[in-house]
Every structure is written in C-alpha cells, then in structure tokens.
Amino acid sequence: MITRRRFGSLAAASLFFSPWAHAAEGGSQDRLAQIVNEAIRPVMEEYNIPGLAVAVTIRGQRSYFNYGVASKESGRKVTEDTLFEIGSISKTFTATLASYAQVTGSLSFSDEVSRYMPALAGSSFDEISLLDLGTYAAGGLPLQFPDDVTDQDTMIAYYRNWRPAYPAGTHRQYSNPSIGLFGHLAARSMGKSFDDLMEHMLFPALDLKRTYIRVPQDRMGDYAYGYSRNGKPIRVSPGIWDSEAYGVKTTSADLIRFAEVNMDSAALDETMQRAITATHTGYYRVGDMIQGLAWEMYAYPTDLDRLLEGNSVQVSFKPNEVTRFGAPLPPREDVLINKTGSTNGFGAYVAFVPTKGIGVVMLANRNYPIPARVKAAHRILTALDKQSDVTSAR
C-alpha cells in the first residue's frame, strides 16, 4: 500500500501557492506518483523489501511516498515519520560537524591527526592530516576494524601499529576507521562528546526534529525494524565509531530537509551556512566522481552509467589512485551530490542537484543492492529535473 502526502517548505509557507503547488493538485502530481511507483515497486518486489519511504523536493516543495510496513511483526505502516537507519549517510552529518569545528576555529583540516590524539604521537598519524581522514585518503585504512578491535585500548593499539600502504593523499579507500576517527577528533576539539554535539547542537541547528544517534524511548514505536538476508528483524549493533560512521537514525521528512539545506542554507545562521557549503568542496577525482567531505559529486548533468560507476564496488570497497586538484574545487551548484548508506538491515540513498533545487531520499528496511537504489533514484531525479524546468519557466 502506498500513502502520499504533500507539504510546503518549512522555510517558506508561500510556496504552497507556487506554480508547482497548483500543478501538483492535478496531472503533474499524479504523474510524479506514477514515476515514483514505477521506479520503486519493482525494486521492492525483486528484493523483498518490507517497507520503503521516498521523499522528493522541487525547489522547496516536498512530496512523500510511503510503501509497505516498518515492522512485519506488528504490521505498522511506513510514514514520513518512520525512523530508519541510514548507515553511511551518517558520514555526511559527521562531515558537517567537523566542518563546523573548522569554521569556528576549533581545528584545522591541515593539522596532523596526532595533534588531536597524543596517544598516536610517534605513529604514522604524525604524517596524516585530518583532511586525509575525512576524505578516505589516509593511505589505506580498511573498511572496518579487525574483529579483535573491541574497545578503546585495542583501537589505539591498532592505529599505533597500522602502516599505510600508500602515501597519504594519493589513494582513496573508503573506511569507517578513517572517518570515524575524523568525527571523534572534531568533537574532541570542541570539548564535548560526539553524540551530545550531534543531538544537542547540530541536529537542532539544522531544524531536524526526528533525527537521532540514540533513539529516545518515546520514539521507539516509530523506529522501523530492519530485515536481514534471512528475513529476521534486526537493528544496528554498537561498535567502535558507530555513531560517527553509521549511527544516525532519521525520517524521510528530516533527511529531505537536510538535502534542502545542503542546496540552500540561507535560513540557517552564517556559521552553519559556511560549514555546510564547505562540505561540498572537491578535493580529488576518482573517475567521474569528485570527493567532497563525505559527499560524492558529479558534474551535472550526468548520466546513469557515471553514477553507477562512482557507486560501484571498485570505487566503494577497493583502493583507487586519485587525481588531486591543484587547489580544492570551490563548491558549485551545477553538480549532482549523492551518498549511499547501509546497515545489516537497512539500505538508504540521497541525491540532489543544487542548481535545479531537486532532490530525492529513499529509505528502506532491507539492505538491497546499491545499483538498484541508484537506478531508481536516477529515474525519479530525471522526472524532477523536467518538472523543475517547467516550474522555472512559469
């Protein structure tokens, strides 16, 4: 069963009366619903996804499309207020916090890692910068910690004994130990715990009212169950740097809001505006993908094949030599910005195009293949692009 609702932008209620709002009452909204249905339903059927929430935005006007159930056991329906685990999309929030720390002078991305963690002095991290951590270019840190890294002591010992496979800044290897340490040190530079900074500073500053690291007891009823490969209900387990790397739980309504403020942060205070914009700086290229601070970007317009390549196993899970820019690329609007995220029971994707003011969020309570997410989102974004052009012309 699908439920569909349309809401105006939180930032500008007058958008209820925009040309898109009027068009949405008739054929355009029906056409959008048809496109979303055609993109989403086959994916849900092929990969046996119990529930999926889709949110789209066109220049601040949001639409929500909700499918299936948040819990097979209770039969509770998915809504735009259902909490999903978003896995590595959490890294974009971590990047925003770290960027805020730099903008406010708590740290500098050019500083060596060991400056902020004296326990690593005399290790390889004397030659690795915070920026190297935040862009997965520390020299080959792995996707996950080894199984025997289970607490603070074994984590410190692992970092101290680790030796880079490549010079810092020359190769990209997607890594939770890399960006997890990045987030931890950003919070440490600000003198508070990462979880507290996220929940009591960053999320409120972004006007995200249903986004958490630690889901409160009174919101547990809205927290979806993920489902494992064998169909068992599952939720994320604690781990080293879980909050920093993959720990955010949020709704489609809040995540599309986050996409919107990444496209236009004018409603936020100036410091937060600068922090968000800085996460869109480009540091190097792998194929057609430009690495920002957690965000991954492509010149727009871009085709489906480029998106699939940038989100491929080769790029996501293997070391790749990078082409560094002579100077970091200033943030641009004519790009497509995206990020995938997964936990054992959930699969998520967000993509948006600032120059068009369009974006899509897809949250599912099963970890299904990334190419399927990218293809479905690309189909929806193509439709949003056309509608955005119509809206702009009126």
N, C-alpha and C positions, 0 to 999 in steps of 0.2 A: 504494500500500500504506500502511495506517495502522498505527502501533505505539502502544500505550497503556501507560502506567505510572502508578502512584500512589505518592506519597511523603508522609510526615508532615512537619509543620513542623520546620524546623531549630531553632526556638526552644523547642519543647515536644513531646518524643517521646511524651508521654502521649496526644497527640491521635490516635495510632494506635488508641486504644481509645474514641474518642468515638462518639456515636451515628452521625455521618456515616460514620466509618470502617467501622462494622459494616454500615450500609446500603449503602455503596459496594461491598461484596462481592457484592451481589445486584442487584436491579432498579434501584436508584437510579443506580448507576454505569453500568449498561447504558443507562439512559435518557439520562444525560448524554452518553455516547458517541454515541448516536443523534442527539441535538440538535446536537452539535458537527459530526458528519458531515454532517447536513442543511444546516447553515449554511456549511460550508467547501467541500465537494466541488463544488457548482455554481459557486462563485466561482473555484476553481482551473481548472475546465473552461472557463468563459467567457473567462477572461483568460490562459489558457495559462501558469499558474504552475507551475514545475518542482517547487518544494518549499515547505512551509509548516509552521511549528511553532506549536502552540497550547498555552498553559498557563493553567489556571484555578485559583483558590483559593476555598475556602469556609471562612472562619474558621480559616485556617492550614493547612487540608488541601488539598494540591495534587494535580492530575491533569494529565498531559501527553498530548497527541495529536499525533502526528507523521506528516506526509504527504509522499510523494514524495522527491525527491533534492536534495542540496546541490550536486551537480555533475552536469550531464547527461553530461559527457565521461567522468567516472570511474564514474558510477552510485552514488556514495556516498549512503547514505540519510540523511535528516534525523533527528536525535535532539534531545532537550532539551539536549544539549551542543554542538550545531552553532552556530557563531558567525555572526551576521547583522549587517549594517549597519543601524542603527536611525534614521539620518538625524536629523531634528529632535527626536526624543525625547531626543537628546543634550542639548538645551537644559534639560531638567529636572535633569540632573546638574550642568550649569553653574550653574543657579539654586541648587542645594543647596550648591555650593561657595561661591558669593557670599553666600548666607545665613549660612553658617558664618563667613565673614570678618566679617560684620556682628555676629553674636552674640559673637565673640571680640574685637571692638573694633578690627579691622584697618581697617575703613572704616565709613562711614555712607551709607546709600542716599540720604539727603537732600543729600549733598555734590555740588558741581558736578563734571562729568566732567574739566574741565581741571585740577582739583586733583591728580588722579592721573596725568595725562599733560601735563606742562608744555608739550610741543610744540604743544598745542592752545590754550594761553593766547592770548587775544585773538580767538578764533574764536567761532562760535555756541555752542560747548560750554561757554562760561562761564555760559550760562543754562540748561543742560540737566543734569538730575540723573542720578545712577547709576540711580535707580529708573525714570526715564523710559526709559533704555536697556533695562533688564531687563523692562519691560512694553510695549515697542514703541511708546512714546508720545513719542519724541524730536522729532517734528514732520515725519515723512515720509521717514525713511531708507528706501532701497529694499530689495526682497527680496534682491538680490545686488549686489555691487560691479560697476561698469562693467568691461568686458573689459580696459581698459588699466591697471587696478589689479592689479599683479602682485607687488609687493614692499613692504617697509616704507616706503620713501621715497614711492612713489606712493600708498600707503594714507594716510599722514599728509597728503600734499598734497590728497587727495580730501576728507578730513574738514575740513581747514582752509578749503577753498573751498566746501564744502557750505552751502547756506542752507535753513533749514526752510521748508516750505510752510505749516505751521500752528504756532501757539504750542505749546510743549512741554506735554504733559499733556492735550491736547484731542482728539487723534485717534490711533487705533491703525493702524499699518501694519506688518504682520509683516515682520521684517527680520533677515537674518543679520549685516549690518554693525552693527546695533544690539546684539543680544545677544552677538555675538562680542566687541565691544569691552567690553561689560559683564563677560564672563568673564575677558578678558585683564586688565582693571584690578583685578578681585577677586584674581587670582593675584599681580599686581604688588604689591598692598597687603600680601600675605603674604610677599613676598620670595622667591618661588620661581616656576619655570615652571609654566604651566597643566598641561601633560602630566604633569609629575612630581607635582604635588599630586593630580591625579586618580588616577594609578596607584599612588602610594605612600602616600597619605593617605586620600582619600575612598573609593575602592573597597574597600580593606581594612576601613575603619571600618564599612562597610555589610555586611561579610561577603560581598562579591561576588568570587568566586574565578575567574570566567571572563569578566571584563569588562575591555576594553582600549581605549586610544586607538591604541596601536601593538601590533599582534598579534605576540607572540613567535614566533620561528622554530619552536619546538617545538609551537606550536598552529596553525600554518598549515594543517595537514591537516584541522583542524576548521572552517576558515573557508570558508563557502559562497561559491560564485560567484553574483553577481547576473547577470540577463539583461536585455539592452537590448530596445527595441521590435522590433528585427530578429532577436532571438534570440541575439545574440552574448554570450559571457561577459564580464563587466565588474566592476570594483571601483572604489571611490571614489578620485578623484584629489586630490592635495594642493591647497590653496588658502588664501587669506587667511582666518584664523579658522576653518579647517576643524575643528580639534579642538573649539573652543568651541561651534560651531553645529550640526555634523552628523557628528562624527568618532567616536562611540562604536560599538564592536562588542561584542555580548554574546549570551548564550544565552537561550532562553525560561525556563530554570530560574533564571538570575540576575535576569532582568527581572521575573518574578513575585515573586521575593524583594524586589526594590526596591518593587514595588507594595505588598507586605505591610508593609514598614517604613514606608511612607507612610501606611498605615492604622493601624498600631500600632507605634510606635518604642520601646516600653518596654524592649526588650532592649539598646538602644544607650546609650551614655553620655549624660549630661544635656545636654551642649553640642550633640551631634549631634541629639538629640531636638528641642531648641529650633530648630535650623537647619531641620530637615525640616518641622516644624509651620509655621514662618514662611513657607515657600514656598506654603502654602495660604491665605495672607491674600488677600482680594479687594480690588482697587484701583479697578476701574471695571467698567461693564457695556456690552456691545455686544449688543443684542437680549436674548436669554435667557442669553447666555454671560457669565460673570464671569471677568475676567482675574486670575489669580494671578501668581506669579513663575514664568513659563514654563508652568505648569499652567493648564488651562482648565476651568472648573467650571460646574455647573448644579444648581439646586435639585432635590433628589430627593424623590419620584420625578419623572422627566422622560420625555417620550415621544420616539419616534424622530424625529419632524419637527423638534423643537427641537435634537436632536443634529446632524441633517443640516444645519440652518441654521447652527449655530455652527461647523461644519466645512466650510462652503461656500466656493466661490471668492470670493464677495463679501466674506466675513469674512477669509479667509486671504490673499488677494492684492490687495485694494484698500483704500484708506484709508477708515476708518469713524470718524465722530464718536462720542466716548464719553460715557457718563453717569457722572461721577465720584461716588463716595460721599462724604458729608460727612466721614467718617473711614473709614479702611480697615476692611473687614469682618473681624472675628476669624475664624480657622479654624473650620470647622464640620464635623460628621460627616455631616449629612444632605444631602450633595451627591454628585453623580457627577463624578469628576475624570478627565479624559482628555487624551491627546496623540497626534497622528499624527506620522509621520516617514517621509521618503523620501530615497533617493539615486537615481541613474540606473538602478540595477539592483535596488533593494530597496524594499519597502513594509512599514511597521510600524504597529501601533496598540496602545495600552494604555489601559484604562479600569478604574476601581474605585470602590466605594461604601463608605466607611469605616464608616458606621453598620450596614451589613449584613455587613461583613467579606468582601465578594466582589470578585473581580477577574478580568480576562481579558487575556492578552497574545497577539498574533498577529504572527508574523514570517515574511515571505515573501521569496523571492529573485527577485521581479519587482516593479516599481513599478506597481501596479494602482490603479484609481480609489479615492479616499478614501470616497465614498458606499458602495461595496461593502464596505469594511472596517467602516464604522460600522454598516451594517445587519446584517452577520454577527455582530459583537460584541454588538450590542443584543439579538439573538435569544438568544445564549448567556447574557448577563447576566440576562435575564428568567428563564431557567431556573434560574440560580444563586440568584436572589432567592427564588424559590419554595422551593428546597431549603434555603436559609438559614433561612427561616421555619419549616420543618419541624424542622430541627435545633434551633433555639432553643426550640421548644415541647416538646421531649422532656426 
